[in-house]
Amino acid sequence: MCRLLGYISPTPASAADLIGTDECRQWQDLGRLHDDGWGTAWISADPTDAEVVKRFRRPREGADDPQLTDALDAETSIGRIFHLRMATAGMDVHEENTHPFLTSDIALAHNGSVHPIDRLREYVTSAEVERIGGTTDSAIIFALILRRVDEGETLFDATVATVRMLHADFDHPGINLLVLSAEEMIVVHATAGTAIPYQSFDTSGTGGELPLDHKDHYYRMSWQRLADGAMIVSSSGLDHKGWNLIEQNTAMRLTVADGAETVVGV
């Protein structure tokens, strides 16, 4: 179980440019509960980069990590996603399982879980999972999306079709996603009926208290469009004053070039 933050912007911006340093610290502080690693992926502005979408991740707590602070406050991009990981029970904590996953200039970060994992693994080949790296349900979701992309579907269509398939085949899967490419950010909020994993919450690093909205609205997703057209999305844990709720069981495509949005049900 994890926390998500992502944005697109018409001009290069940091997360702090869009929501302020106080909100960034509030989000980063969620790493005291979601303390099994953190990562970020962004659209590079350097034309010499071999990869358009870049990634950095660490399998350690992000709350006090100055590299995460710098990524939130100072590093600019026209598109970026962040992830704080709380590992699902039985999933190893190491770099390979740390989000975002990145393959073929597409990055994916996931909050939720799909069970049983053994049955989910039957949906993919070992080669497909090795391409992603990692052994988690999140990696398998990404492998399923990329299979459809390789077959000629658009990234948005592939993401929507994969989520619909998993909803049909599994009991109340939890699928909140941020997917980033050079052209788009895709946001999926599909957690209706997903149980909140209270048994996994270790509040020893938070003074025994759960962060904002974690008791009743753990899987909630919210968005805000700014005056210049920038769009930012976050899972629960922020005050979200002036933000809008993302409708349950929807997928949203946000085009980096012009901020245009497409929303469909999943």
N, C-alpha and C positions, 0 to 999 in steps of 0.2 A: 504494500500500500504506500502511496507516494503523494508528492505535491507537484503541481505543474504551474508554470508561468511561461507565457509566450507573447510575442508581439510582431507586428509588421509596421513599417513606418515609411512614409514617402521620401524621407531623407535620413541618413544614418543617425541613429539615436541609441542611447543606453536605456535600460529599464528605468533608471533614476530620472532621466530626462522626461520620461513619460508619466511616472507616478510618484516621483520624489524619493529621496533617500530614506525617509522614515518608513514608507511603505516597503521599500526594499529590505530594510533591516527587519521589519515585521515578518516578511516572507522568509528571509534567510534564517531567522530565529526558529522557524518551524523545523529546521534541521536538528534541533535538540530532541525532537520526537522521531522524526524521519532521519535517522542518523546512520544509515547503512550505505551512504555514498551520495555523491552529487555529480551532476554533469550539465553541460550546456553545448548546444550546437547553433551555428550562426551562418549567415550568408556572407562570404568573404568579399571584400571590396578590392582585393589585390588581383589584378588581371594575370599575374604570373603564377598564381596558385593553381596547382594541378587539379585540386578539388574545389568546386564552388562552395559547397557546404562543408564547413570545418567543425571539429568537435574536440572537446576536452572533458575528461571525467576522472573522478577520484573515488575509490572505494572507502571513504572515510567521512566522518561527520562534517557537514558544511557550515554549521552555525558560526564557528569562529575561524573559518578558513579565509585568509586574506585574498586568496585567488578568486573565491566566489564573490567576495565583496567587490573586488575590482571588476569582475565580469558584469555584475549588476550595476555598478555605479559609473564606471568609466569607459568600458568597451562598447563601441558603437557599431551598429549594423542596421540594414534595412529589414532584417528578419532574424529572430532569435528565439530559442526555446530553452527553458531551464527545467531541471528535475531534481527533486530530493527523494531519496529512496528509503522506504521502510520495507525490508525484504519480506516477501511472503514466506510463511513457515516452510522450512525444508529447502529453501533456495539459498545457495551459497552467496556469501558476501565477498566478492572479489571484482576486479576491474571488468572482466568479461561480461558480468551480469549487471554492470552499472549502466544506467541510461544517460543520455540517449544512445540508441543503436544507430549506426551509420553505414550505409551501403549504397553505392551507385549515386552519390550526391543526394540521398534521401535520408533524413534523420527521423527517428520515432522515439517518443517518450510515452509511457503508459502509467496510468493509475488505475488499479483494480486487480482482478484476478479471474482466471477461467479454470474451472475445476470439473472433473479430475484431470490433473496434468498428464497422467499416463495415457488417457484416451485422447487428449489433445495432441500428444506427440505422434499418434497414429496418422494425423492429417498431413504430416510433412515427411520428407526424406531426410536422411542424415546429412546429405550434401546441402540441402536447403538451409538447415539450421547452422551448419558449419560456415556457410556464407555470411550469416549474421554474427555468429559468435554468441556465447551465452547458452544457458540451459533452461531459461525461464519460460513461462507462458507468454511473456511479452515478446521474447525473441521469436517464438512460434507465430504469434499474430503478425509480426513484421514479415516473416518468411512467407506467410500466406498472401499478404498484400503484394509483395514483390513478385510472387509467382504470377499473379494476374497482370501486373505491369509488364512482365516479360512476355506475356501472351498478347499484349497489345492494348490493354485497357488503360485509360488515363489513371493517374494516381488517385484522383478523387473517386472515380467509379470503382476502382479496385478496393479502396478503403471501405466504402459504403457496402459493397458486396460481401466483403469479408466479415464485417460486423454483423450484417444481416444473417449470414450463414451461422456464425457462432451463437447468435441469439436464438436461432431456430434449433440448434443441435445441443445446447448446454443449458442447464438450469440457472437462470438469473446470473449470467456472467457480468463481471464488472469491467466496463471498457470505456474509460476516459482516455482520449489520445490527443497528443499534439504531433503532427507530422509536418516536417518542413522540407521544402525543396527550394531551388533558386526562384521558382515562379510562384509558389503558393505556400500558405500555412493552412493545414486542415485541422479542424477541432471536432472531436467526437465526444458527445456526452450521452452515454448509454449505460446507466447503472440502476435502472428501475428494479427494485426488489433485491438488490445486492446487499447482503448483510454487512454492517459496519464491523470491522475486525477488532473489537475492543480487547480481545484476549492477546492481541499482538502489541497493544500500546504499552510501552515502557516509559512512564512519566518520571523516572528518576532524574532525568536531565531537565525537567520543566517544573520542579518544585511540587510535583504531585498533581499538577493541574493540566487539563487538556486545553489546547489552543482554541481560539474563537471558532465556533460553529462545528467543532469536532464531535460534539455529543449527539447532535440531531441531523446535521447537514454535512457530514464528512465528504460525500461525493459531489456536492454542489459545485457547479462551474458558473463563472460570471465573466462578463465582457464589458469593455468600455471603448467607445470610439471618441477620439479627441478631435479638437477643432481642425487640425491640419490633416485629418484623415487617418492618422495612426490608429491601430486597433490592438488592444491588449487583452489577454485572457488569463484567468487565474482560477485554480481550485480554491476551496474554502481555506480560511485562516487569516484573511485580510478583512479590514473593515468594509471595503467595497462600497463606500458611500458614493452615490452617483453612478454606480455600475448597474448593469442589467443582468438578470439571470439568463443563462443559456437553457433553452427548453430541453427537457428530458427526451432521450431517444432521437436525437438529431445529429446530423453531421453538417459542418459549415466549412465552406471553402472560401478563403480570403486571398485575393490575387495581390501579389506583391506590387505589381506595376501601378495599379490604380486603386487598390483597397476594395474592389468590388466583392460582394459577398453572394454566395449561393448556399441555400440551406435546404436540406432534404431530410425526410424521416428515415430512421434505420430500424 
